[in-house]
Amino acid sequence: MISDKDILSLEKAVDKYWTDVLSTEEGNRTFYNIATGKEGGHQLSDRVDQLSTEFISTTYPLRSGYQKSKGKISSRSMGDIWFKNEQDEWNPINVKTGLIGSEGQPNIVSLKRVMTSIMDHTMDSYYILLVKFQVDPVAKKISHSVHLTDILNWLSLPDDDSVVTFDSGPGQTMLKAKHFFDLLSNGVEPKKLTVWKKMDLLMDLYRDGERRLRENRARDLRKFELCYKRFALVGDNAVFTIDKEKQRKFGIEL
């Protein structure tokens, strides 16, 4: 894991970088326009990810790296960038961009990949570097804050206060961004967990996701079985016709 000293160092460095970027008129205008433009959240996320990882790479050249495949940065890397601690252990850092008012539930990482990596003794933490932005539409300005935290420690929060959820369909853990932002703003920082406790909570999350997936699939199957029976009542000899009125919902235009 990354020491408290290094977490503070990274947070301060990245925060100063974004302060410098947004303190210029051109920089502030550029990111304000990205954040308020079409698909602002996605474009902002891509740009912040790129610039933040490049900054960390150049600021900590002997302690940061990218997971690569055949000489290229791997698109399947568990971290946008990796940081080496004082024990020469690499730790994944996932850069997340937050935009107040457009939080949603962004993907974090594959739950099974995290659990497999922990059980393989190749990682013991999973860090999120959150660069959070807030737009002031009156002044047409954008401001930021930076937080670096091991998201696995947040699994200790009770269910009604959790910031991590899991969808067993795609297999992704997701961040309840708005609630996460609110807790961070209120100075909430969960206690550090042992790797064994992290695995206990990850398995609980996995079991619950699988249970909900089975229930949802059984419900969908019952629904479609009923619809199919109604549809099939007319028999094979019936004439099938297209409902042109219902086709209007497609919004097809010449």
Secondary structure by P-SEA (a helix, b strand, c coil): cccaaaaaaaaaaaaaaaaaaaccaaaaaaaaaaaaccaaaaaaaaaaaaaaaaaaaaacccccccccccccccccccccbbbbccccbbbbbbbbbbbcccccccccccaaaaaaaaaaccccccccccbbbbbccccccccbbbbbbcccccccccccccccccccccbbbbbaaaaaaaaaaaccccccccaaaaaaaaaaaaaaaaaaaaaaaaaaaaaaaaaaaaaacccccbbbbbcccccccccccc
